[in-house]
Amino acid sequence: MRVLSLLVLTLITACGAWDSTKNLNALDDQELEALCSHFYDLAGGEERQQTCSAEGLEYQAVLGERESEIAACKAKERPACATQLLEDCVDSLEGSLCADMNTDACRTYVDCELGT
């Protein structure tokens, strides 16, 4: 049943539960909920921890409980950048909790967010 639920959620998301051409700050509550749910699923879809290392230091990255993670995603400030830019950035992280945002797609998104 859980697999079926995730499949249905994926299909709904893939069918356009949000408009990727809209700016993030123009998404309505329903679109934002779908987008944040999609991002949670891309990160693994369930609570987990991952040991990461950066510059010789180890740390624990945590994907928390679904509802709280989606609420935190929805609460973030949304810039006037195309939603597709953020989607491309998140996709480029390939679900890793340890991935840094140093991909080309994430640099493009951050440049938009910073207005550079």
Backbone bond lengths (Angstrom), bond angles and torsions (degrees), N, CA, C in turn:
res aa  C-N    CA-C-N  psi(-1)  N-CA   C-N-CA  omega(-1)  CA-C   N-CA-C  phi
1 M - - - 1.454 - - 1.525 110.29 -
2 R 1.346 116.45 -41.61 1.466 120.26 -179.14 1.526 110.59 -61.52
3 V 1.334 116.44 -42.55 1.460 120.40 179.44 1.516 109.87 -62.78
4 L 1.331 117.06 -41.40 1.454 121.32 178.49 1.519 110.52 -62.67
5 S 1.323 117.29 -41.83 1.461 120.77 179.00 1.526 111.39 -62.33
6 L 1.343 116.63 -43.38 1.458 120.18 178.21 1.521 111.18 -65.38
7 L 1.333 116.60 -38.08 1.452 120.47 178.02 1.519 110.77 -63.72
8 V 1.322 117.08 -44.74 1.461 121.04 178.51 1.523 110.19 -62.45
9 L 1.338 117.66 -43.88 1.457 120.93 178.16 1.525 110.73 -60.58
10 T 1.329 116.62 -42.57 1.459 120.57 179.12 1.519 110.77 -63.45
11 L 1.322 117.28 -42.91 1.460 120.47 -179.92 1.524 111.82 -65.49
12 I 1.318 116.34 -40.73 1.459 119.89 177.87 1.522 109.90 -62.69
13 T 1.323 116.23 -45.01 1.455 120.84 179.57 1.520 110.29 -62.70
14 A 1.334 116.48 -45.21 1.459 120.52 -178.53 1.524 111.49 -64.67
15 C 1.312 116.97 -25.57 1.462 119.98 -178.45 1.519 112.17 -83.43
16 G 1.297 117.97 4.86 1.450 119.66 173.03 1.508 114.97 99.23
17 A 1.324 117.95 50.54 1.457 121.04 177.10 1.519 110.78 -70.93
18 W 1.323 117.03 -8.15 1.457 122.63 173.60 1.526 107.34 -146.00
19 D 1.305 115.25 163.14 1.466 121.02 -178.78 1.526 108.41 -102.19
20 S 1.324 116.66 108.32 1.467 121.94 -176.89 1.520 113.12 -65.24
21 T 1.325 117.25 -18.19 1.466 119.74 -179.97 1.525 112.20 -84.49
22 K 1.335 116.67 -14.95 1.470 119.64 177.49 1.520 109.62 -73.42
23 N 1.315 116.13 152.90 1.458 120.11 169.88 1.527 108.73 -71.08
24 L 1.314 115.90 150.31 1.461 120.76 -179.29 1.519 111.91 -55.33
25 N 1.322 117.00 -38.98 1.470 119.82 -178.12 1.529 112.96 -74.44
26 A 1.331 117.30 -3.64 1.466 121.16 178.68 1.525 112.42 -104.14
27 L 1.338 117.90 -3.07 1.459 120.30 179.08 1.518 110.19 -69.53
28 D 1.337 116.35 139.36 1.459 118.56 175.68 1.532 108.86 -82.58
29 D 1.323 116.90 174.89 1.469 121.27 -175.17 1.526 112.43 -59.53
30 Q 1.317 117.00 -39.52 1.460 120.95 -179.01 1.530 110.86 -67.42
31 E 1.321 116.99 -42.50 1.460 120.61 178.22 1.532 110.91 -64.42
32 L 1.324 115.95 -42.84 1.458 120.46 -179.92 1.527 111.19 -64.08
33 E 1.313 117.21 -40.69 1.471 121.45 176.46 1.528 110.24 -59.24
34 A 1.321 117.26 -45.87 1.474 121.36 -179.48 1.529 111.03 -64.92
35 L 1.321 117.08 -41.99 1.455 121.14 -179.57 1.529 110.99 -64.84
36 C 1.313 117.23 -46.41 1.468 121.05 179.56 1.528 110.63 -64.96
37 S 1.313 118.42 -37.58 1.461 121.72 175.93 1.522 110.50 -63.05
38 H 1.316 116.10 -41.41 1.469 121.63 178.08 1.531 110.22 -61.19
39 F 1.319 116.84 -45.68 1.463 120.55 179.01 1.532 110.90 -61.99
40 Y 1.328 117.18 -40.48 1.467 120.70 178.41 1.527 109.70 -61.50
41 D 1.311 116.43 -43.53 1.466 120.09 179.18 1.523 111.57 -64.82
42 L 1.313 117.70 -37.69 1.461 120.69 177.90 1.527 111.63 -63.40
43 A 1.324 116.46 -29.76 1.464 121.27 -179.75 1.527 112.34 -84.00
44 G 1.307 117.78 3.96 1.457 121.09 176.91 1.510 114.47 127.06
45 G 1.328 117.32 -22.47 1.451 120.97 174.16 1.508 116.94 75.16
46 E 1.327 117.19 5.86 1.463 119.63 175.91 1.523 108.74 -156.99
47 E 1.329 114.42 160.22 1.464 119.79 -179.14 1.519 110.08 -57.18
48 R 1.332 115.15 136.55 1.459 119.55 176.46 1.518 109.81 -166.01
49 Q 1.333 114.65 164.02 1.457 122.39 175.22 1.518 108.13 -122.66
50 Q 1.298 114.97 152.60 1.454 120.08 177.09 1.525 107.59 -140.75
51 T 1.331 116.77 131.28 1.452 121.18 176.06 1.518 108.11 -80.26
52 C 1.311 115.60 127.29 1.456 122.00 -176.77 1.524 109.30 -123.28
53 S 1.303 115.54 160.60 1.465 119.22 172.80 1.512 108.45 -139.39
54 A 1.300 113.82 141.76 1.459 121.33 178.56 1.518 107.73 -147.71
55 E 1.308 115.30 128.18 1.460 121.40 179.35 1.524 111.69 51.69
56 G 1.344 115.92 40.79 1.455 121.24 176.12 1.513 115.60 81.23
57 L 1.317 118.55 -0.16 1.463 121.94 179.42 1.520 109.67 -108.59
58 E 1.337 116.27 138.88 1.451 120.76 175.68 1.520 109.79 -98.55
59 Y 1.328 115.39 146.48 1.465 121.32 176.23 1.520 108.56 -151.30
60 Q 1.309 115.56 163.23 1.454 121.96 178.61 1.526 109.31 -102.70
61 A 1.325 116.26 120.74 1.464 121.03 172.87 1.523 106.51 -95.22
62 V 1.312 116.49 138.31 1.465 121.10 -174.10 1.520 109.94 -126.60
63 L 1.322 115.40 132.07 1.457 121.74 167.16 1.515 104.97 -103.01
64 G 1.315 115.98 112.24 1.456 121.21 -174.07 1.517 113.26 -81.28
65 E 1.302 114.56 -166.42 1.458 123.19 -178.72 1.535 109.37 -62.92
66 R 1.322 116.47 140.43 1.463 124.05 -171.91 1.538 113.18 -50.30
67 E 1.322 117.13 -54.10 1.464 119.87 -174.90 1.522 112.29 -61.64
68 S 1.335 116.79 -41.35 1.470 118.83 -178.71 1.531 111.48 -71.43
69 E 1.333 117.33 -36.49 1.468 120.11 177.92 1.527 110.97 -66.70
70 I 1.322 117.03 -40.79 1.468 120.44 178.98 1.526 109.98 -67.82
71 A 1.324 116.91 -39.85 1.473 120.25 177.47 1.530 110.33 -61.88
72 A 1.342 117.04 -41.92 1.467 120.59 178.94 1.523 110.55 -65.25
73 C 1.318 117.08 -39.78 1.465 121.42 177.45 1.531 110.12 -61.10
74 K 1.316 116.30 -46.24 1.469 120.75 -178.07 1.524 112.00 -67.14
75 A 1.332 117.45 -27.32 1.459 121.47 -176.84 1.531 113.25 -80.70
76 K 1.324 117.01 -13.13 1.462 119.94 -178.02 1.526 110.70 -67.29
77 E 1.314 114.73 148.78 1.457 120.07 175.63 1.521 108.55 -63.38
78 R 1.325 115.76 136.24 1.465 120.22 -177.07 1.521 109.84 -111.31
79 P 1.312 116.09 116.53 1.469 119.57 -179.02 1.527 111.95 -77.72
80 A 1.314 115.02 168.26 1.464 121.55 177.28 1.525 109.31 -84.20
81 C 1.338 115.94 59.38 1.465 123.40 178.14 1.523 107.80 -119.37
82 A 1.325 116.29 148.60 1.460 120.46 178.76 1.527 109.89 -58.51
83 T 1.308 115.65 133.98 1.461 121.53 178.30 1.523 110.77 -55.17
84 Q 1.322 117.10 -35.68 1.461 121.36 -178.87 1.528 111.84 -58.16
85 L 1.334 117.67 -33.56 1.462 120.51 178.70 1.527 111.39 -62.47
86 L 1.333 116.24 -42.93 1.466 119.84 178.51 1.526 110.42 -70.20
87 E 1.323 116.97 -39.98 1.470 119.73 176.77 1.523 110.61 -57.52
88 D 1.330 116.79 -46.66 1.469 120.89 -179.76 1.520 111.16 -61.01
89 C 1.326 116.47 -40.56 1.465 120.82 178.39 1.522 110.28 -62.07
90 V 1.315 117.98 -51.90 1.463 121.61 -177.90 1.527 110.06 -62.52
91 D 1.318 117.64 -41.15 1.468 120.56 177.33 1.526 110.94 -59.90
92 S 1.318 117.16 -37.79 1.463 120.88 -177.12 1.530 112.65 -67.99
93 L 1.325 117.44 -17.97 1.467 121.58 179.06 1.523 111.86 -80.35
94 E 1.311 117.01 -11.18 1.466 124.08 174.78 1.523 113.85 52.36
95 G 1.323 117.22 37.04 1.456 121.76 174.86 1.508 115.92 76.64
96 S 1.315 117.96 -0.04 1.462 120.63 -178.62 1.523 110.67 -76.54
97 L 1.304 115.73 131.34 1.464 119.73 174.84 1.522 110.49 -75.47
98 C 1.330 116.70 -19.07 1.457 121.37 -177.43 1.529 113.42 -92.86
99 A 1.309 117.29 -11.79 1.460 119.99 -174.99 1.527 110.61 -60.42
100 D 1.337 114.90 138.73 1.455 117.63 174.08 1.531 107.56 -90.14
101 M 1.284 115.68 171.29 1.461 119.62 -176.87 1.519 110.65 -94.34
102 N 1.321 116.47 35.81 1.454 121.42 -176.79 1.533 112.18 -97.20
103 T 1.319 117.36 25.36 1.457 120.43 174.91 1.523 108.15 -86.32
104 D 1.306 117.05 160.89 1.468 120.10 177.37 1.522 110.98 -57.97
105 A 1.335 116.17 -42.59 1.466 120.08 -178.71 1.530 111.21 -63.82
106 C 1.323 117.70 -40.30 1.467 119.96 179.74 1.522 111.65 -71.57
107 R 1.324 117.08 -36.69 1.473 118.88 176.11 1.527 110.40 -62.77
108 T 1.328 117.56 -38.86 1.469 121.00 177.86 1.529 110.41 -62.97
109 Y 1.340 116.30 -44.56 1.456 119.42 178.17 1.530 111.75 -63.19
110 V 1.328 116.74 -46.83 1.471 120.62 -179.02 1.523 110.41 -62.55
111 D 1.317 117.75 -39.32 1.463 120.53 176.68 1.527 110.70 -59.01
112 C 1.317 116.79 -42.11 1.475 120.21 177.24 1.527 110.38 -64.36
113 E 1.323 115.89 -47.16 1.457 120.62 -178.04 1.533 111.32 -60.05
114 L 1.330 116.23 -38.72 1.464 120.10 -179.86 1.522 112.74 -84.85
115 G 1.318 116.40 -8.05 1.463 120.30 179.24 1.511 113.17 75.33
116 T 1.344 116.75 28.43 1.463 119.58 -179.89 1.511 111.39 -104.85
